[in-house]
């Protein structure tokens, strides 16, 4: 789901499944063993956060978690955790965990960004907490030791070459998978949604809470849904903001594929913005009519495929795929429309020197690149490595969705990964009815069509608020006052709409 659905490496040996089967058989025939006592909840040593942008009221600590939950007393990893305690103890009713997107988003940073707004909105009803998942921020990380050229966002996102060529994508995917298998170690193999959910429950125990409330965004909605499936008795009020399809046969592969539809749903908002007469004032009006904007962007990207432009970043040109990736990023929020329009204007001007967005101007850190493939490859088995099948998929997707040019269905390192140790959890309607979903009607990353699949899976456990607003991540972000009120009322009073409802502009 930022929110990009891409992150981490390797997974379990096929022999693990055999060993589990043999163990189960032996257990069935042997005398019952004494129950193993649950490990004591770890103690959290809270202190002022040291990162420069930390809020004054924000505290940080380190939570030890098992590398392998089948060996809880074995090697431990470190999870960075953070909290902002309620400033109105008399109004406090519980603890709200902020679950970031990604995979790869930092919960600690998300709490820094949203902590003040949450405190105002929730009026002291909760202690606010968050954590950096394995591999993120100050938690234990891993590295695949990739070459710089394999760590650009336009490489890790597997954009096809001009005219849809994917040979380079296949070669790079093999190379990345091999490097991660060689260098990632057991840490990288442990970067899974299942372990993030276990770590979250470990955090609950360390906090001394019987139940948690939650606000999960993007990929965080899947983490939240899996937690609610596995630990329903530990859930209080649960908010899923911008959900994807939880189909256990596809998981992140499905989220990526759905981004083609998401971009198509969302682009008309940018086209309307870019043709509004007000854009004349700052020189960012790209066309006279909205229907002219998509052909303009598609043809400009094709020209940059053939003739990349020199930019203000030495050695890093603006390519067609760079323009396409910049568009994908810009569609997440209306506030980013102007920067993308400036990039288009500079690329159109023969004398212009485009300024690359920061995320495209340099290779991603090795630790972050490992996350860009790790979780999505570790969570679920991907299709076979048939070059022909990927070519057919890319060709069909390019024809139907020219803005994303086949990237969402293209080959990734996951197709050359070790088989995951466990199958993903199936999200069902079995559990308490305490979930509120909020979803944009025009989301570029988790389109409404995918969110409705999550809604269907949850059944009567959930209510859905659909917001008539484009963008990704709605509550206290890209949504509207109606949607914000619905979430706040649920978190503070427990009241949800009696049935699924809409929030107009």
N, C-alpha and C positions, 0 to 999 in steps of 0.2 A: 500499500500500500503504500513524505514527503514522503518527503515522503516517497521514496522509491522502493519498489519491491525487488531488491537485489542485495544479498549479503552472506557469505561464509563458505566453509569447505567441508571436505571429506565426511565420511560416516562409517557406520559400523560394519564389522566383518560379517560375512555371511555365516561364519561359524558361530556368531553370537546367537543367531536364531536357533541353530542346531543345539547349542549349549543350553539355551533356555528351555527347549523342548525336552532335552534329556533330564534337566533339573526337575521339570514339572513331573515327568514320569517317575523319577526316583522319589520325589516327595509323595506321590500318590501311593507308593508301595512301602515306604519306610515309616517307622514310628514317628509321630509328630514331634517336631523339635520345640524347644522352649521358645516362646515369643521373644523377639529381640527388643529391648527397651528403646523407645524413641530417643534420639539424641536431644540433649538439653538445648533450649533455645539460646542462641548466642546473645551476648550482651553488646549493646551499641554504645560506643564512647563518643557522645556528641560534642562537637566543637564548632566554632565559627568557621564558615567556609572560607577557603583561601583564594578562590578564583576572583579575579579583579571585578567581574561584573555581578558578583553574588549580592543578593539583597541583604539589607541590614539584619533582618530577622531570620535569615536562612542559616540553618545548621547542617553540618555534614558529618558522616561517619563511614566506617568500613564494615561490611557484612561478610563474614566467611561463609562460603557455600561449597559443597562437595563438587569436585571435578566430575565425579560420576556418582549419581544418587544410588546406584546399586552398591556402592562402597562408601557409605556416608562418613566413615571414620578415616577414609584415605585422604589423598591429597586435596587441599582446599584452594579455591580461587577467591579472589577479592572482588566484591561488588560495592561500588561507590553508591551511597544512599544519602538522601537529603530530606530535610523537613522544614516546615514553617508552622510553628505551633499557633493554635487559635489565640487571637488576641482578646477573645471574649469567653473565658472559661465557663461562664454561666450559660452561654448559648451553645457550647460545644455538644455535638451529638455523636461524633465518631471521627474516623480517619478516612480521608479521600486520597487514593493513590492516582497520580497522574501518569498515564502510560503513553510513552512517546510512539511516534510512527517509525517508519523505516522499511525493513529492518535496518538498524544502525542509528536510530535517533537517540539522543541523550535525554534521559528523564531528568537528570539534575539541571541541565540547561533549560529544559522545557519548564521546570518549576521556577527557575530564575525569570524566564520570559513572561510567565503567566501568573506568578504568585501574587503580585499586587492586585491584579484584576480579579483573581479568584477570591482574595480576602474581602474585597469590596462587595463582590456579587453575593458571596455566601454568608457574609455577616457573622463570621466566627463560628459557623456550624461545624467546621471540621479542622483538625490538624491536617495540613497538606503535606504529602510525602511523595517521593519519586526515587527511582534508582536508574543507574546506567546499566543496561543489560551487559552480559558477557561480551567482551570485545569492544566496548564503547567507552570513550572518555577515560575516567580514572579507574575503571574496572580492569580486570585482567584482560590483556589483548593478545593478539596473535598476528603473525605476518606470513604471507606467502612469498615474500622477497621477490616481487615482480619487477621487471624492467620498467623504467619510466614510461616508455611508449605504450605499455599495456595498462597504464594506470590513469589515463585520461578518461573523463566521464564518457566521451563519445566512443571510446574503445570498450569500456566495461558495459555500456548499454547495448552493444552489439548492433550498431546501425549498419545496414548493408552499404556496399560501395555503390558508385554510380551505376544506374540501370539495374540495381538490385543484386549485384554480385555478392556472394557470401563465402567464397573460398577463403578470403583473409579472415573472416569471422570464425570459420571452422578451425583454421590453423591457430588463431589466437586462443580460442576456447580450449583446445587441446593443451596448449602451452600453459595457460593459467591453471587448468585443473591439475596438470602434472606438477607445477611449482607448488601448489597448495598441498598436494599429497606429500610432496618431498619435505616441505618446510613448515607446514601449519601445525603439526603435532596434535596431541590430544586436546589442547585448548581449543583449537579451531574446530575439531570434530564435535566438541561439546556445545558449539553455538547453535542452538535449536530453539524453536518456540517452546517445545516441551520443557526444556531446562529453564527458559525464562519464566515460565509459569511456576515451576517448582521453586525457583529463586524468589519469586514474588510471595509465595506462601511462606517460605522461610523468613522473609522480611516481616510478614504479618506476625509470625510467632515471636520474632525478636522485638517487635513493637508492643507485644502483650495484648494484641487485639483479637477478639473472637471472630469479628467480621470486618471486612473492608468495604467501603464504597469506592467507585472508580470512575474515571473519565479517560477513556482510551480514544485516540485519534488515528485514523488511517490503519497502518499495520497494527497499531495498538488496539484497534477494535477486535482483531483476530486473537491477539494475546488475551484480551479481556473475555472474549467468547470462550476460548479454550479453558481459561481459569474457571469461568462460571460453569462449564461442563464438568470439570474435574473436581471442583471444590464448591459445589452449590451452597452448602451450609455456611460457608465463610463469606458469602456475598450479601451486601446490604442494598445499596442503591447503585445501579450499574448504568453508565452512559456510554454508548457506542456511537462515535462521531465520525462519519465518513467511512462506511464499511465496504469491504469487498466480498466477493463470492467465497464462502468457506468450503466449497467442494473439496472433500479430502483426497480426491484422485488428482487434483491439479494444484490447489493452494496457490503459491506464488506464480506458478506458470499461468494459471487462469487470471490472476490479477494483472500480470503484464499484458496478456493478450487483450484484456478488456480496455487497456489504455488507448487502443485505436478508436474504439467507440467513444471513450471519454473525451478525447481531443476533438472528435467530430461534434459531440454534444456542446462542448464549451466554446469552440472557435467563434461561433456567431456573436458571442458577447464581445470578443476582441474586435471583430469586424465592425460591429456597430460603433464601438468606441473610436476606432481608427478612421471612421468616415464622418464622425460628428463635426459639424461646422466649428465647434470650439477648438478643434485640433489645429485649425488654421493659425491660431494665435501663437502656437509654439512650433509650427512647421512640421507637425507630426500627423497631419491628415494624409493617409496613404492612398486614398481613392475617393471618387465621388459617391460611389454606391457600395453598400456592404457586400454584395455578391461579387464584387471585383477583387476583394482582398485575398481570398484563398488562392485564386489563380496567380495573383501577383507573388505571394509568398512561395508557392510551389515552383513557379518558374525561376524565381531568384535563387532558391536552393539548388535547382538543377544547374543554373549558370555557375554557382559557386562550386558545385561538384567538378565542373570542367576547369574552372579558373578560380582557385582559392585567392582570397584577398589578403594582402599584408595587413597586419594589425599593429596596435601599439605595444603588443607583447612580442618581443623579438623571438623569432623561430616558431611561433604558433600562429598560423594563418586562420582566417575565418573560412571554413569549408561549408559545403551544403549541409553536412550532418551537424556541424556546429550551429548553424542557423536553426535547424530543426530541433536540436536539443534546447537551444535558448528559448524557442517558442514553447516547448513542452514545460519548461520551468516557469515561463511567464504566465501560462494559463492557470497556475495555481491561485493567483490572487489578482484582482483588478489593479492593485497598486503597482504591479510589475508591468502593466501594459506599456507605459511610456518608455521604459528602458528598452523593451523589445522593438518598439516603433523607431527609436533612435538608431538601433542596430541596423534595421532594415534601411533607413534613410542613408546611413553611412555606407552600406554595401551597395546601394544604388548609385551613389555619387562617384564618378570616375576619379575625382580628386580626394575623396574621403578616405580616412584611415579609421576603420572600425575599432571600437574599444570592446574587447571581449568581456563578457560577464566573468566575475571572479572564479566561478566554479568551472569555467572552461579554459582558463588561462594557464593552468599548471597541472602537473600530475597530482592525483590524489595520494595522500600518505599511504604507505604500505599497509598499516593497520586498518585504515578505513577501506582500502581496496579489498582486503580479505573479507570484511563485512559485506561488501557489495556483492559478494557471491556466496558467502558462507551459509547463512540461515536458509536462504531459498534453495540451496542445493542439498543441505542436510535434512530438510524437513520432509521431502517427498521425492520419489523416483521420477526422473524426467524421461521423455521418449527416447527411442533408440537414436543412434547417431547417423541415420541415413541422410546423406547429403541431398539426395533427390527429394525426400519428403520435406526438408526444410526449404529447399528452393521453391517447391510448389506452394508451400504455405506463405512464404515471403512474397512471391509473385501475386498471389490472390489478395493478400492484405494490402499490398501497395496499390493495386488497382482499385480496391474498395475504399481505402483510407489514405489518400496521397499525403496528408499532413504528417503521418507517422512513418510512411515509406517502408513498411515491413518490419521495423525494429521490434515491435512488441511480440512477434511470433518467431523471431530469428533464433538461431542456435546460441547457446550459452555454455559456459564451463560445466554446468549441471549435467549435461548429456554425457560427460566423460568422468563423472564422479563415482565414488564408491556408493554402493547401495545403502540407503538409510537404514538405521538400526530398527526404527519403529515406524509404524504407519501413523499418519496424522489422525488427530481426534475428529470424530464426526460430531458436528454441532447439531443438537436435537432440541425438541420442545420439552424435554424431561428436566424439570427444575422449577424453582420459584419464579413467579411472575413479577420480576423486579428490574426489568431492563427497559431503558428508553433509548431508542435509536433516533439519530438526527442525520439527515442526508440531503445534500444538494441535488437539485434537479439537473444541474449541468456541472458535473465534477470531472476534471480531466484525468484523474488518477483512479478514482473508485466510482465509476459511473453508477447512476441510479439503477440500471439494469442489474449490476452486480450486488448492490446494496439490497435490492429486493430479494435476492437469493438468500442473503443472511436473514432477512425478515421472515422468509418462508421457513427456513430451518428452525428458527426459534419459536415459531408458532405463538401460542398464547403467553409465552414468557415475556414477550416484548410488545411495545407500541412504537410506531414509527411517525416521526414528524418530518415531512418533506418540505424543504425550504426553496422558495422560488428565487434562488440566487445562485449565480455561478461561482465556482471556486472549490477549494479543497481544505477541509478543516473549518467547521462552522462556528462552534461555540466560542464566544469572545474573540472571534477572528474574522472570517469571511462571510458570516451569516447575516442575520437581520435581528431586529429587536424582538420580533415574535418568537423566533427560534431560541434566542437567548433566554427569554422569559420562560419558555417551556422547560428548558434544562434546569434553570435556576429553581423554578418552583418544585420540580421533581426532587432535586438534591436537598432542598431545604424543608419541604413539607411532605414529600413522598407522593404527591398527587401527580398522576399522569393523565393524558387524554384518555377518555373511555374507549376510544377507537383510534385507528390511524387517522392522522389529520395533516392538513397542509398549512404552511405559513406563506402568505403572499408577500410581495415586496413591501 
